[in-house]
Amino acid sequence: MTIGTLVITIAVVALLLTLAIGFTTRRINNWLVSFLQNFCGALFIFSGWVKAVDPLGTAFKMEQYFAEFESTFSGSWFSFLAPMFPWLAEYAIAFSVFMIVLEIVLGIMLLIGSARKFTAWAFLIIVVFFTFLTGFTFLTGYVPEGVNFFQFGQWGPYVETNMKVTDCGCFGDFIKLKPRISFYKDLFLLVPSILFVFTHKKMHQLFGAGGRTATVLISTAAITFYCFTNFMWGLPHTDFRPFKVDRNIRLEKTLETLAETNVDLEAYRMTNKATGEVVQLPTKEYLKQYKDYPKEEWDLEQIQSEPKVVLVRSADAPEGYAIPSAEGEPYEQELVAYLKERWGGLEGDTITRMIEPTKVSDFEATGPGGSDISEELLSNPNYSFMVIAYKLKAAGEEKVTEVLADTIYAVDTVAVEDTIKLVRRVDRVDKKQVEKTVYTWNQDYLAPWVAKVKPLAEAAEQAGYETFALTAFAGEDKLASFKAAAGGGYPFYTADDILLKTIVRSNPGVVLLKNGRVIQKWHHKRLPSFEEIKEKYIK
């Protein structure tokens, strides 16, 4: 679904609601105000719901914002505000749940006309807040690397890669909006939000005063409970991420890599360094006129088509289709079979699909010595258990100094009668001080590793199935210390923490894999025993 389709759908729903209210209750004072009530209310309810299914995702997005705000403010006159943001990041999940519940409840209050003056002002405040966030994200596209956001005189042309937060998270992982679109969306919402402040008395109201109050209170409690069920006691009940059950990480990564290489150069965009004038020409035209745009005077940007994959019907191919960009590759027909399953069949002589890049493309696991072991982990034809921990939670750490004795030996030549013997003796003992970090671990965090993950891994190993852990980049001492504390005999590898947060919303979480395919995922509080997993999933 695109943002355009979503807006049209919500507009139709809002229109039907407005007509239903108008003709059944006759409580409409102003048709336009009532339509905007229903439109904004439905939009907020939907936007909040797709985040309520995954509150941790919103919390992670807020952590990105807080980190960027800290970096931005620390290099400006507002540096006194910078220490506030790491503190806010500590409570990102609480802030996330609060904002999600507020958004949905405000949507409900708009629909039923509850506390009209308060609702109008609260809606305006939250829209202004969202506009600030999306506007900041979008405008950082004009801030070159090494320049602070508040150094307005050094801003340059808009470059998407300048942005540190690449999407606002307005609709969670359901729809990824570019910051420019998100900002324009919020600017549009400012219009009805300001209108509501001046026309709140014309808002329609459903039910009696007691019914409206009860609806708001019950909704608040129910939505809060629902949010907690989606991160504290289990995984999100709806998974919008690319690592969902039945997705094959290995083949999805291959698909996205193929698509990235299958793009067309459609045009060139030139920006005059002195005047800011922008000229865009199709590739053929630019090649004829490129001398008119010397690099000393113009910044050049290539405009490429969306990444895509093309399948062509082939009688010789085992699966009936070939992928020209993967011709001769051993995975070609396996990928075709996977796409048949993924897309619900293939029809037509030539099939072209746009493939959006996702975090699957960033799947990279680092093993001993910094080696990339991603392919090895994802190509295992047997079942395997992948334990995910995006942060190993230490209760504390202490620097200690150890004295190590280094014994230096000397070899003497000793003549005994007619033979010569080599005799080793201690020449000296050198002592050197080595500093190391000793970690103590959060016992609440360690508990599921010891009580659930360890027995699962041991039982899996006895049955011939591999277990490995992926955690965020950490020093060898820290990994060794945690591994000893958790009692795991399985290997620990490292990966990007954002990737790990995307794979499973649990720390720790467990993923059952087979040949790269996600068979099932579990929150550590819902992790079954190996026997239960074997009976249900290992076939």
N, C-alpha and C positions, 0 to 999 in steps of 0.2 A: 504493500500500500504506500502511496505517495502522500505528501502533505496536501496536495490539491484534492485528491480523492477523499481524504479524511475531512477536509473542510466542507466539501460538497455534501458528504454524508451527514455530518453534524448539522449543517444548515437545513437539510431536508427534515431531519428529526426535529429540529427546533421549530420549523414551520408547522409540522404536523402537531406538535405539542401546543403551539400557540393557537392553532385552529380548534383543537380539541378543548382547550381551556376556554376559549372565547365562546364556543357554541354550546358547551355543556354546563359551564359554571357562570358564564356572563360576568366574570370578575375582572375583565381586562379594561383598564383605564386608558391605555395608550398602546395601540397595536405594535408600533415600532419598539417601544421600551420592552414590552412583553416578549417580542421575538428576540431581542438582544439578551434579555434575561435568560431565556431558554438556550440560546446559542452559546453564550459564555458559560452558563451553568453546565451544559452537556460537555463542552470542551474541557472545562476544569475537572469534571468527574472522570472523563476518559483519560485525560493526561495524568491525573492522580492515580487512577487504577493501574495503568501500565507501569507505574513506578512502585505502587503498593505491592505488586507481585514480586518485587525485587528491591527492597529497601537498601540492601547493601550496595547495589549498583549505584543508587543515588548518593549514598555516603561516600563511595570511592570517588565519584565525580566531584563532590564537595571538597574532598581532600585535595584534588587537583586544583580547584579554584583557590583554596586557602594557601597552598604552596605558591601559586602564581602571585597572589596578592601579597604574600610575605616578601617575595623577591622584588615585586614592583615597589612596594612602599618603603622597603629598607634602603632603596637607592634614591629616595626623594626627601622633600621637606617633611613628609608625613611618616618618617621612619619610626616615630614613637608609637605608631599603630602596628608596626610589623610583628612585635612579640605576641600580639593578640591572636594571630592566625594559627600558629602551632598549637596554642591552647584550644582553639575552636576545633582543630583537626582531631584532637583527642575525643571530642564529643560529636564527631561527624554523624554517627549512626543515630544518636538521639535527635540531633538537628534534622536529619533526614526524615525520620518518622514524623516529627512535628510538622515539617513542611508538607509532607504527603497528606497527612490527616487534615491539615488546614486547607489544602487545595481542594480535596474532595468535599469536605464539609461546606466550604464556601460555595462550591458548585451546587450542592443540595439546597443551601440557603437561598441561592439565587432562584432556583427552580420553584421553590415553594413561597418565596417572598418573606422569609423569616427575618425579623429585626432589620428592617429595610435600610435605615440610616447607617447602622453599624456595618451591615453587609456591603453597602455601597462604598464606604470609606475603606473597609478592609480589602475589598477587591481592588480598589485603586492603589493602595499601598503595596499589595503583593505584585501587581502588574508593574508598578514602578521598580520594585526590587528585581523582578525578572528582566525588565528592560535594561537595568544597570548591568546585570550579569552578562546578558547576551550582547549588549553594546560593547562592554569591555572586551569580551572574547573576539568580536568582529573587528574592533578597532585595533587590536594588537596585530592584525594583519598588515597594518601600515607602519609598524614599529620594527625597524631592522635589528638584526642580531647585535647585541652590545649597546643598544640605546634603550634608556628607560622610558616607560610609557608617558611619564610627565614631561619628557623633553620634546615638547610638541614641535619645536623648530627643526628637529632632526628626523621627523617622520618622512618616510619615503612612499613609493607606490605600493599599492596593495599586493602582498605576496602571501598566499595561503599558508605556506610552510613557516611563516613567522609566528603563527599562532601556537601557543603552548597547550591550550585546551582546544581540541579540534572539533568538539560538538558540545552543545549546551546540556544535553541530557534531558531536554524538556519532555520527551516521550520515552524515556528510558532507552532500552535496546530495541523497542518496537519499531521506531522510525528514527534514523539518524539524520538530523537536519544540519546543513551547513550553517555556520554562525551567522552569515549574512541573512539567510532565510529566517532564522530564529529571531534575529533582531527586528526584521521587518514585521514579523508576526506580532511581536510585543508592541511595536509602535502602533500597529493596527488596533490592538486590544486597548491601548490607551484611550481611544476615542469613546467606546462604550463605557469604560471605567470612569471617565470624567463626566460623561452624560448621566450615569447613575447617581453621582453625587448631587447633581442639580435636579434630578427628576425622580428621586427615590420614592416620593409619595405617590407616584403614578405606577409603581411596580405592582403587578398582580400579587395576590396572596391566596394560597390554598390552605384548606383546613381552618380550624379555629386556632387561637393563640396557643392553647394548651397542646393541640396536636402538632403544631409547628415546633414547639419547644421539645416535645417528646421525640419527634423525628430527628432533630439535631442531636440530642443527647444520646439516643440509641445508636445513631449513625457514627458518632464520634467514638463510642465504646467499641462498636463492632469493627470499625475500620482499624482502630489501634490494635485490637486483638489480631485481626487478619494480617497486619504488617508484621507483628511479632512471629506469627506462625511461619512466615516466609523467610526468616533468617535465624531466629533464636532456637527454634525447635525442629527446623527442617529446611529443605531447599525450596526455592520458588516453585509454586505449583504450575506455573507456565514459564517455559524457558525460551527466551527470544534470542539467546546467544548462539554463536556458530558451533559451540561444542556440545550441543544438545544430544540426547540419546538418539542413536541410529545414524548419526553423522560420522563419516570416516575422516579423521583428521588428516591422515596421510594423503588421501585422494583429494580432499578439499584444498589442501595446501598445493598439491600438484595442479589442480584446476585453476587456482588463483594465479599461480606462477605462469601458466600457459596464457591466461587471459592478459596478464600484464605485458607479455611480449607481443601480443596480437592487437596492437593499437595503430591507428592511422594518424599521420600528421596532417591535420585539417587546415590549419591556418597559423599565421604569425601575428602576434600583437606587439606593436612598438610603442614605447612611451618616451617622449622627448624629455631629456634630462633637464633642460632649461625651462621649458614652458609647461610641461606636464601634459601636452597634447598626446592623445592616444589614437593610434591608427591600427586597424586590424585588416589583414589581407589574406585571402585564400592562398594556399601554398604555391600554386602555379603562378599567381600574380606576384607574390613576393619574390619568387626566383627571377622574375623578369625585372623587378624594380629594386632589388636589394641594395644596389649602389646608391640609391637615394636615401638610404637610412644607415649611415655609417655608425659603427658601434661606439665611436667617440661621442656621438650626440644622442644616440637612442639606446634605451634598454630593450632587449629582445626577449620575448617569451613565446615558447611553442604552445600551440593549442592542439591537444590530441583528442582523439575519439575515446569513448568509454572503453575500458577493457572488455574483451568479448572472447567467447569460444565458438568455433564453427564446427559442426558435424555434417558430414556429407554421406549420403546413402552409398553403400558399397556392397555389391553382391559377393565379393571375395572376403569381406570381413566377417569373422565368426558372430559378432553381435549385430551385423547388418549395417553398421555405420563406421566410418573412419574419421579420425581427427587429423586434418592435414598438418597442423602445427605440431603434432606429436607423432608424425609418421615414423615407424620403425622403432619407437620406444616400447620397451617390454610392458609398460603399464597401460598402453593405449586402449586395448579392448577391455581391460578391467575397469578403466575409467568410464568407457561407454556403458558398460553394464551397470555401473553405479549411477550414472546420470539417468539411465532408463528408470531405475528404481526411484531416484530422487525426484524426477520430474513427472513421474506417473506415466511413462511411456514416451516414445519418440515417433513423430509423424512428419512427413515431408521429405523431399529430396535433399534439401539444405536447411539446417537448423542453426540459427544464430541467437545466442543468449548473451546479454550483458552480465558480467560477473563483477560485483562490487568487492573490493578487497576488505578482508576482515582481520581480526586478531589471529586467525588460523595461519595467515602468512608469516606471523612473527613467532610461530612455535619453534623454539630452539632450546634444546637441553644441552647443558655443558657438563661433560664428564671429567675424569682425571686428566690433569695437564691441560685443561682448557679445550679439549676436543669436543666437536659437535657430534653428539650421539643420538640426535633426533630420529634419523632414519632407522637406526638399530632398534630404538624403543617402539617405533610405530610399525615396523615390519615384522614384528614377532607373530608368527602364525598361530601361536598358542594363546590361551587366555593369560592376561597379566593384570596385576593390580597396581594402579598409579595413585600414590598418596600425595595429596596436594597440601602445601603449607606456605601461604604467601608471606607469613611472618612467624619466625620462631620467637615466642614471647619469653624473654628472660626476666626474672624478678630483680636481678642485679648482676653487676660484674665488678671485679676487683683486679687491679694490676698487682701481681706478685713477682718477686725476684727470686729466681732459683740459682743456686751455685752448682755448677757442673764441673766435675773433675775430668780433665783430659790427660790421660797418662801417655807420656812420651817414652818410647823404648829405644834403647841403643843395642846394637849387635856387636859383640866382641869376638875376635878370632883367638881361639885358645889352642895351643899346640900340645897334644898329648901323645908322647912317644913319636911315632912316625905319622900320626894323623892330625889333621886340623879340624877342630870343631867350632861351629858357630853357636855362641851362647847369647841369648837375649836377656837383657837386664833393664830394669827401670832406670831411666836416665833422670826424669823429673816428672812432677805432676803439676800441670798448669790448671789453675782454677779460673773459671770465667763466669760472670753473672749474665743470666738470660732472663729477660722480662717476658712474662706471659700473662694472659688474661684468664681468670677463673670465673666461670659463670655459675650462677644459681638460677634455677628455672621455676617459673610460675607453676605451682602445683596443680591449680585448676586447669591450666592449659595442658599440662603434662598428663593429667589423668586419662583422657580418652586414648592417648597414644599407648599408654601402658595397659589399660583395661580392655581396649577394643582393637586397636590397630595391630598391636604386637601378637595377640592370639590369632588374628586373621592371617597375618603374614606367616606365622609358624605353621598353621594348618595348610595354607596354600603351598608353602615350600615342600611339605611332606607329600602333598598330592602332585607335585611336579609343576607348580605354577609360580612364575616369578613375581616378586613384589619390589617396587622401587619407589623412592620418594623424590619429589621435586619441590625445592624450596627457593626462596629468594636468595640472591647472591650474598654469601657470608664467608667469613674467614674459615680456614681449615680448623683452627682451634675451636671455634664456635660450633661448627658442624660435628666435630668429634665429640665435644662435650654433650651436645644434645642427643646424639646418637647413643652415647653411653647411658644417659639418663632415661631415654625412652626404651632402652633395651632392644632396639631393632637390629637384627642381623642382616637387614637388606641395605642396599646401597642408597646413598643420598646424592642427588645431582642438583644442579642449580639452573634457574631460569628467571626471566624477567617477572617482577612481582605483579605488574598489571596483567600480564598474560595469565598468571596463576589465579588471580582474582576473577578473571573472565571464565576460566575453565569450570570452576565449581565454587559456589558461594558458601564455603564452609572452611574453617581452619582448625583442625585438619578436615579434609574431605577425601573421599576415596572414589576412584573411577575404575570400572572394570573395562578393559580393552581387549580387543582381538583383531590383530592385523591392522591396527589403527582405528578400528571402528569403536565408538563409544557404546558399550552394551548397556551399562547402567551407571548411575552416580548416586552417592549417599552423603548426607550430612552425618557428622560423627555421632550425633545423638540418635540417629535412625539406622546406624550401621548393623546389618544382620550378622549372624555368625557365618563362618565359612560353609558349614553344612547347609544352611538355608540358602546361601548364594549358589552353591553347587547344584542344589536340587532345582532351583528356579531358573538360573541363567546359564549355567555351564552345560552345554549339550554335546 
